[in-house]
Amino acid sequence: MLLAYERIISELAPIREKIKLFEEKYGMRFEEFEKKSKARRSPLRHGATTLSGKPT
């Protein structure tokens, strides 16, 4: 069981490093980027339309 945990932790290290590089490149935390990205894709934004093409 301990070996499985060690494997998972070793696989997380490169992912954390990529997130760190992303945050340095864009000057914001990854969570902040996610929130902004989701807000931009929200169908409830001003001027958005429904699937039928009618304005919201």
PDB file of N, CA, C and O in Angstrom:
ATOM      1  N   MET A   1       0.819  -1.186   0.000  1.00  0.00           N
ATOM      2  CA  MET A   1       0.000   0.000   0.000  1.00  0.00           C
ATOM      3  C   MET A   1       0.867   1.256   0.000  1.00  0.00           C
ATOM      4  O   MET A   1       0.555   2.224  -0.692  1.00  0.00           O
ATOM      5  N   LEU A   2       1.935   1.245   0.759  1.00  0.00           N
ATOM      6  CA  LEU A   2       2.827   2.391   0.828  1.00  0.00           C
ATOM      7  C   LEU A   2       3.455   2.669  -0.532  1.00  0.00           C
ATOM      8  O   LEU A   2       3.659   3.828  -0.892  1.00  0.00           O
ATOM      9  N   LEU A   3       3.759   1.638  -1.277  1.00  0.00           N
ATOM     10  CA  LEU A   3       4.343   1.794  -2.605  1.00  0.00           C
ATOM     11  C   LEU A   3       3.390   2.543  -3.542  1.00  0.00           C
ATOM     12  O   LEU A   3       3.825   3.358  -4.357  1.00  0.00           O
ATOM     13  N   ALA A   4       2.103   2.263  -3.421  1.00  0.00           N
ATOM     14  CA  ALA A   4       1.116   2.953  -4.253  1.00  0.00           C
ATOM     15  C   ALA A   4       1.099   4.437  -3.937  1.00  0.00           C
ATOM     16  O   ALA A   4       1.037   5.255  -4.855  1.00  0.00           O
ATOM     17  N   TYR A   5       1.152   4.809  -2.660  1.00  0.00           N
ATOM     18  CA  TYR A   5       1.182   6.214  -2.272  1.00  0.00           C
ATOM     19  C   TYR A   5       2.440   6.910  -2.783  1.00  0.00           C
ATOM     20  O   TYR A   5       2.381   8.046  -3.253  1.00  0.00           O
ATOM     21  N   GLU A   6       3.564   6.231  -2.691  1.00  0.00           N
ATOM     22  CA  GLU A   6       4.822   6.802  -3.185  1.00  0.00           C
ATOM     23  C   GLU A   6       4.751   7.048  -4.688  1.00  0.00           C
ATOM     24  O   GLU A   6       5.260   8.054  -5.185  1.00  0.00           O
ATOM     25  N   ARG A   7       4.122   6.131  -5.404  1.00  0.00           N
ATOM     26  CA  ARG A   7       3.978   6.276  -6.856  1.00  0.00           C
ATOM     27  C   ARG A   7       3.097   7.478  -7.192  1.00  0.00           C
ATOM     28  O   ARG A   7       3.414   8.256  -8.092  1.00  0.00           O
ATOM     29  N   ILE A   8       2.002   7.621  -6.471  1.00  0.00           N
ATOM     30  CA  ILE A   8       1.101   8.753  -6.707  1.00  0.00           C
ATOM     31  C   ILE A   8       1.808  10.070  -6.424  1.00  0.00           C
ATOM     32  O   ILE A   8       1.703  11.016  -7.203  1.00  0.00           O
ATOM     33  N   ILE A   9       2.521  10.129  -5.319  1.00  0.00           N
ATOM     34  CA  ILE A   9       3.249  11.352  -4.966  1.00  0.00           C
ATOM     35  C   ILE A   9       4.300  11.675  -6.017  1.00  0.00           C
ATOM     36  O   ILE A   9       4.475  12.839  -6.376  1.00  0.00           O
ATOM     37  N   SER A  10       4.993  10.674  -6.509  1.00  0.00           N
ATOM     38  CA  SER A  10       6.022  10.931  -7.529  1.00  0.00           C
ATOM     39  C   SER A  10       5.401  11.390  -8.844  1.00  0.00           C
ATOM     40  O   SER A  10       6.033  12.125  -9.602  1.00  0.00           O
ATOM     41  N   GLU A  11       4.170  10.966  -9.121  1.00  0.00           N
ATOM     42  CA  GLU A  11       3.491  11.418 -10.335  1.00  0.00           C
ATOM     43  C   GLU A  11       2.945  12.830 -10.188  1.00  0.00           C
ATOM     44  O   GLU A  11       2.759  13.526 -11.187  1.00  0.00           O
ATOM     45  N   LEU A  12       2.687  13.260  -8.968  1.00  0.00           N
ATOM     46  CA  LEU A  12       2.173  14.608  -8.734  1.00  0.00           C
ATOM     47  C   LEU A  12       3.249  15.684  -8.866  1.00  0.00           C
ATOM     48  O   LEU A  12       2.941  16.824  -9.214  1.00  0.00           O
ATOM     49  N   ALA A  13       4.483  15.343  -8.597  1.00  0.00           N
ATOM     50  CA  ALA A  13       5.562  16.331  -8.628  1.00  0.00           C
ATOM     51  C   ALA A  13       5.669  17.058  -9.970  1.00  0.00           C
ATOM     52  O   ALA A  13       5.748  18.287  -9.975  1.00  0.00           O
ATOM     53  N   PRO A  14       5.675  16.358 -11.108  1.00  0.00           N
ATOM     54  CA  PRO A  14       5.762  17.076 -12.388  1.00  0.00           C
ATOM     55  C   PRO A  14       4.530  17.941 -12.664  1.00  0.00           C
ATOM     56  O   PRO A  14       4.633  18.989 -13.301  1.00  0.00           O
ATOM     57  N   ILE A  15       3.366  17.499 -12.183  1.00  0.00           N
ATOM     58  CA  ILE A  15       2.142  18.279 -12.383  1.00  0.00           C
ATOM     59  C   ILE A  15       2.228  19.575 -11.586  1.00  0.00           C
ATOM     60  O   ILE A  15       1.894  20.644 -12.097  1.00  0.00           O
ATOM     61  N   ARG A  16       2.669  19.482 -10.350  1.00  0.00           N
ATOM     62  CA  ARG A  16       2.828  20.685  -9.521  1.00  0.00           C
ATOM     63  C   ARG A  16       3.821  21.649 -10.154  1.00  0.00           C
ATOM     64  O   ARG A  16       3.613  22.862 -10.124  1.00  0.00           O
ATOM     65  N   GLU A  17       4.875  21.132 -10.716  1.00  0.00           N
ATOM     66  CA  GLU A  17       5.879  21.980 -11.364  1.00  0.00           C
ATOM     67  C   GLU A  17       5.281  22.707 -12.568  1.00  0.00           C
ATOM     68  O   GLU A  17       5.555  23.888 -12.779  1.00  0.00           O
ATOM     69  N   LYS A  18       4.472  22.011 -13.348  1.00  0.00           N
ATOM     70  CA  LYS A  18       3.834  22.649 -14.510  1.00  0.00           C
ATOM     71  C   LYS A  18       2.858  23.731 -14.067  1.00  0.00           C
ATOM     72  O   LYS A  18       2.772  24.784 -14.698  1.00  0.00           O
ATOM     73  N   ILE A  19       2.122  23.479 -12.987  1.00  0.00           N
ATOM     74  CA  ILE A  19       1.208  24.495 -12.462  1.00  0.00           C
ATOM     75  C   ILE A  19       2.001  25.704 -11.991  1.00  0.00           C
ATOM     76  O   ILE A  19       1.600  26.842 -12.237  1.00  0.00           O
ATOM     77  N   LYS A  20       3.110  25.473 -11.325  1.00  0.00           N
ATOM     78  CA  LYS A  20       3.956  26.563 -10.846  1.00  0.00           C
ATOM     79  C   LYS A  20       4.465  27.406 -12.025  1.00  0.00           C
ATOM     80  O   LYS A  20       4.449  28.635 -11.956  1.00  0.00           O
ATOM     81  N   LEU A  21       4.908  26.763 -13.091  1.00  0.00           N
ATOM     82  CA  LEU A  21       5.388  27.477 -14.270  1.00  0.00           C
ATOM     83  C   LEU A  21       4.261  28.273 -14.922  1.00  0.00           C
ATOM     84  O   LEU A  21       4.471  29.399 -15.374  1.00  0.00           O
ATOM     85  N   PHE A  22       3.069  27.686 -14.969  1.00  0.00           N
ATOM     86  CA  PHE A  22       1.896  28.371 -15.511  1.00  0.00           C
ATOM     87  C   PHE A  22       1.602  29.635 -14.704  1.00  0.00           C
ATOM     88  O   PHE A  22       1.375  30.704 -15.271  1.00  0.00           O
ATOM     89  N   GLU A  23       1.609  29.503 -13.370  1.00  0.00           N
ATOM     90  CA  GLU A  23       1.310  30.641 -12.502  1.00  0.00           C
ATOM     91  C   GLU A  23       2.343  31.744 -12.668  1.00  0.00           C
ATOM     92  O   GLU A  23       1.993  32.924 -12.657  1.00  0.00           O
ATOM     93  N   GLU A  24       3.594  31.383 -12.820  1.00  0.00           N
ATOM     94  CA  GLU A  24       4.644  32.379 -13.037  1.00  0.00           C
ATOM     95  C   GLU A  24       4.468  33.065 -14.390  1.00  0.00           C
ATOM     96  O   GLU A  24       4.646  34.278 -14.499  1.00  0.00           O
ATOM     97  N   LYS A  25       4.122  32.303 -15.407  1.00  0.00           N
ATOM     98  CA  LYS A  25       3.971  32.852 -16.753  1.00  0.00           C
ATOM     99  C   LYS A  25       2.810  33.840 -16.836  1.00  0.00           C
ATOM    100  O   LYS A  25       2.944  34.908 -17.432  1.00  0.00           O
ATOM    101  N   TYR A  26       1.670  33.484 -16.238  1.00  0.00           N
ATOM    102  CA  TYR A  26       0.475  34.312 -16.355  1.00  0.00           C
ATOM    103  C   TYR A  26       0.244  35.240 -15.165  1.00  0.00           C
ATOM    104  O   TYR A  26      -0.698  36.032 -15.178  1.00  0.00           O
ATOM    105  N   GLY A  27       1.081  35.157 -14.146  1.00  0.00           N
ATOM    106  CA  GLY A  27       1.013  36.075 -13.018  1.00  0.00           C
ATOM    107  C   GLY A  27      -0.234  35.935 -12.169  1.00  0.00           C
ATOM    108  O   GLY A  27      -0.682  36.909 -11.565  1.00  0.00           O
ATOM    109  N   MET A  28      -0.801  34.742 -12.111  1.00  0.00           N
ATOM    110  CA  MET A  28      -1.969  34.510 -11.263  1.00  0.00           C
ATOM    111  C   MET A  28      -2.012  33.058 -10.838  1.00  0.00           C
ATOM    112  O   MET A  28      -1.420  32.188 -11.477  1.00  0.00           O
ATOM    113  N   ARG A  29      -2.726  32.807  -9.740  1.00  0.00           N
ATOM    114  CA  ARG A  29      -2.889  31.439  -9.259  1.00  0.00           C
ATOM    115  C   ARG A  29      -3.749  30.660 -10.248  1.00  0.00           C
ATOM    116  O   ARG A  29      -4.602  31.237 -10.922  1.00  0.00           O
ATOM    117  N   PHE A  30      -3.528  29.369 -10.333  1.00  0.00           N
ATOM    118  CA  PHE A  30      -4.266  28.531 -11.257  1.00  0.00           C
ATOM    119  C   PHE A  30      -5.768  28.577 -10.956  1.00  0.00           C
ATOM    120  O   PHE A  30      -6.588  28.612 -11.873  1.00  0.00           O
ATOM    121  N   GLU A  31      -6.124  28.576  -9.656  1.00  0.00           N
ATOM    122  CA  GLU A  31      -7.528  28.632  -9.267  1.00  0.00           C
ATOM    123  C   GLU A  31      -8.178  29.924  -9.766  1.00  0.00           C
ATOM    124  O   GLU A  31      -9.323  29.916 -10.216  1.00  0.00           O
ATOM    125  N   GLU A  32      -7.441  31.028  -9.685  1.00  0.00           N
ATOM    126  CA  GLU A  32      -7.948  32.321 -10.168  1.00  0.00           C
ATOM    127  C   GLU A  32      -8.186  32.266 -11.679  1.00  0.00           C
ATOM    128  O   GLU A  32      -9.200  32.761 -12.173  1.00  0.00           O
ATOM    129  N   PHE A  33      -7.252  31.666 -12.402  1.00  0.00           N
ATOM    130  CA  PHE A  33      -7.402  31.508 -13.846  1.00  0.00           C
ATOM    131  C   PHE A  33      -8.645  30.678 -14.174  1.00  0.00           C
ATOM    132  O   PHE A  33      -9.396  31.011 -15.090  1.00  0.00           O
ATOM    133  N   GLU A  34      -8.856  29.585 -13.412  1.00  0.00           N
ATOM    134  CA  GLU A  34     -10.030  28.735 -13.625  1.00  0.00           C
ATOM    135  C   GLU A  34     -11.323  29.520 -13.448  1.00  0.00           C
ATOM    136  O   GLU A  34     -12.238  29.406 -14.264  1.00  0.00           O
ATOM    137  N   LYS A  35     -11.400  30.315 -12.386  1.00  0.00           N
ATOM    138  CA  LYS A  35     -12.606  31.106 -12.123  1.00  0.00           C
ATOM    139  C   LYS A  35     -12.876  32.080 -13.261  1.00  0.00           C
ATOM    140  O   LYS A  35     -14.012  32.202 -13.718  1.00  0.00           O
ATOM    141  N   LYS A  36     -11.834  32.778 -13.721  1.00  0.00           N
ATOM    142  CA  LYS A  36     -11.995  33.731 -14.809  1.00  0.00           C
ATOM    143  C   LYS A  36     -12.396  33.022 -16.100  1.00  0.00           C
ATOM    144  O   LYS A  36     -13.231  33.519 -16.856  1.00  0.00           O
ATOM    145  N   SER A  37     -11.805  31.876 -16.343  1.00  0.00           N
ATOM    146  CA  SER A  37     -12.110  31.111 -17.545  1.00  0.00           C
ATOM    147  C   SER A  37     -13.557  30.633 -17.526  1.00  0.00           C
ATOM    148  O   SER A  37     -14.252  30.724 -18.537  1.00  0.00           O
ATOM    149  N   LYS A  38     -14.011  30.129 -16.394  1.00  0.00           N
ATOM    150  CA  LYS A  38     -15.390  29.656 -16.269  1.00  0.00           C
ATOM    151  C   LYS A  38     -16.366  30.816 -16.422  1.00  0.00           C
ATOM    152  O   LYS A  38     -17.426  30.658 -17.028  1.00  0.00           O
ATOM    153  N   ALA A  39     -16.022  31.970 -15.883  1.00  0.00           N
ATOM    154  CA  ALA A  39     -16.903  33.134 -15.982  1.00  0.00           C
ATOM    155  C   ALA A  39     -17.050  33.557 -17.441  1.00  0.00           C
ATOM    156  O   ALA A  39     -18.136  33.963 -17.857  1.00  0.00           O
ATOM    157  N   ARG A  40     -15.989  33.469 -18.215  1.00  0.00           N
ATOM    158  CA  ARG A  40     -16.044  33.830 -19.633  1.00  0.00           C
ATOM    159  C   ARG A  40     -16.899  32.862 -20.433  1.00  0.00           C
ATOM    160  O   ARG A  40     -17.520  33.252 -21.422  1.00  0.00           O
ATOM    161  N   ARG A  41     -16.936  31.598 -20.011  1.00  0.00           N
ATOM    162  CA  ARG A  41     -17.695  30.581 -20.740  1.00  0.00           C
ATOM    163  C   ARG A  41     -19.126  30.445 -20.251  1.00  0.00           C
ATOM    164  O   ARG A  41     -19.900  29.667 -20.810  1.00  0.00           O
ATOM    165  N   SER A  42     -19.488  31.188 -19.218  1.00  0.00           N
ATOM    166  CA  SER A  42     -20.820  31.067 -18.639  1.00  0.00           C
ATOM    167  C   SER A  42     -21.888  31.488 -19.640  1.00  0.00           C
ATOM    168  O   SER A  42     -21.770  32.549 -20.253  1.00  0.00           O
ATOM    169  N   PRO A  43     -22.920  30.684 -19.816  1.00  0.00           N
ATOM    170  CA  PRO A  43     -23.990  31.046 -20.756  1.00  0.00           C
ATOM    171  C   PRO A  43     -24.856  32.186 -20.226  1.00  0.00           C
ATOM    172  O   PRO A  43     -25.692  32.707 -20.963  1.00  0.00           O
ATOM    173  N   LEU A  44     -24.678  32.578 -18.984  1.00  0.00           N
ATOM    174  CA  LEU A  44     -25.490  33.643 -18.401  1.00  0.00           C
ATOM    175  C   LEU A  44     -24.851  35.018 -18.555  1.00  0.00           C
ATOM    176  O   LEU A  44     -25.343  35.996 -17.992  1.00  0.00           O
ATOM    177  N   ARG A  45     -23.779  35.099 -19.298  1.00  0.00           N
ATOM    178  CA  ARG A  45     -23.131  36.390 -19.531  1.00  0.00           C
ATOM    179  C   ARG A  45     -24.057  37.324 -20.288  1.00  0.00           C
ATOM    180  O   ARG A  45     -25.032  36.889 -20.901  1.00  0.00           O
ATOM    181  N   HIS A  46     -23.744  38.607 -20.241  1.00  0.00           N
ATOM    182  CA  HIS A  46     -24.490  39.612 -20.980  1.00  0.00           C
ATOM    183  C   HIS A  46     -24.359  39.324 -22.474  1.00  0.00           C
ATOM    184  O   HIS A  46     -23.256  39.126 -22.983  1.00  0.00           O
ATOM    185  N   GLY A  47     -25.487  39.304 -23.163  1.00  0.00           N
ATOM    186  CA  GLY A  47     -25.460  39.103 -24.608  1.00  0.00           C
ATOM    187  C   GLY A  47     -25.420  37.658 -25.050  1.00  0.00           C
ATOM    188  O   GLY A  47     -25.359  37.375 -26.247  1.00  0.00           O
ATOM    189  N   ALA A  48     -25.454  36.746 -24.103  1.00  0.00           N
ATOM    190  CA  ALA A  48     -25.418  35.326 -24.463  1.00  0.00           C
ATOM    191  C   ALA A  48     -26.768  34.907 -25.032  1.00  0.00           C
ATOM    192  O   ALA A  48     -27.783  35.565 -24.801  1.00  0.00           O
ATOM    193  N   THR A  49     -26.769  33.831 -25.762  1.00  0.00           N
ATOM    194  CA  THR A  49     -28.016  33.311 -26.311  1.00  0.00           C
ATOM    195  C   THR A  49     -28.241  31.900 -25.794  1.00  0.00           C
ATOM    196  O   THR A  49     -27.320  31.233 -25.323  1.00  0.00           O
ATOM    197  N   THR A  50     -29.479  31.468 -25.894  1.00  0.00           N
ATOM    198  CA  THR A  50     -29.808  30.093 -25.515  1.00  0.00           C
ATOM    199  C   THR A  50     -29.467  29.177 -26.680  1.00  0.00           C
ATOM    200  O   THR A  50     -29.058  29.648 -27.742  1.00  0.00           O
ATOM    201  N   LEU A  51     -29.629  27.890 -26.492  1.00  0.00           N
ATOM    202  CA  LEU A  51     -29.328  26.942 -27.566  1.00  0.00           C
ATOM    203  C   LEU A  51     -30.203  27.190 -28.798  1.00  0.00           C
ATOM    204  O   LEU A  51     -29.793  26.893 -29.920  1.00  0.00           O
ATOM    205  N   SER A  52     -31.411  27.736 -28.591  1.00  0.00           N
ATOM    206  CA  SER A  52     -32.290  28.007 -29.737  1.00  0.00           C
ATOM    207  C   SER A  52     -31.911  29.298 -30.454  1.00  0.00           C
ATOM    208  O   SER A  52     -32.488  29.625 -31.491  1.00  0.00           O
ATOM    209  N   GLY A  53     -30.932  30.040 -29.901  1.00  0.00           N
ATOM    210  CA  GLY A  53     -30.488  31.274 -30.540  1.00  0.00           C
ATOM    211  C   GLY A  53     -31.175  32.516 -30.015  1.00  0.00           C
ATOM    212  O   GLY A  53     -30.872  33.628 -30.449  1.00  0.00           O
ATOM    213  N   LYS A  54     -32.107  32.336 -29.073  1.00  0.00           N
ATOM    214  CA  LYS A  54     -32.805  33.486 -28.492  1.00  0.00           C
ATOM    215  C   LYS A  54     -31.937  34.125 -27.406  1.00  0.00           C
ATOM    216  O   LYS A  54     -31.243  33.421 -26.672  1.00  0.00           O
ATOM    217  N   PRO A  55     -31.976  35.455 -27.304  1.00  0.00           N
ATOM    218  CA  PRO A  55     -31.182  36.121 -26.257  1.00  0.00           C
ATOM    219  C   PRO A  55     -31.651  35.701 -24.868  1.00  0.00           C
ATOM    220  O   PRO A  55     -32.816  35.361 -24.662  1.00  0.00           O
ATOM    221  N   THR A  56     -30.720  35.732 -23.926  1.00  0.00           N
ATOM    222  CA  THR A  56     -31.071  35.387 -22.540  1.00  0.00           C
ATOM    223  C   THR A  56     -31.612  36.592 -21.837  1.00  0.00           C
ATOM    224  O   THR A  56     -31.966  36.513 -20.661  1.00  0.00           O
TER     225      THR A  56
END
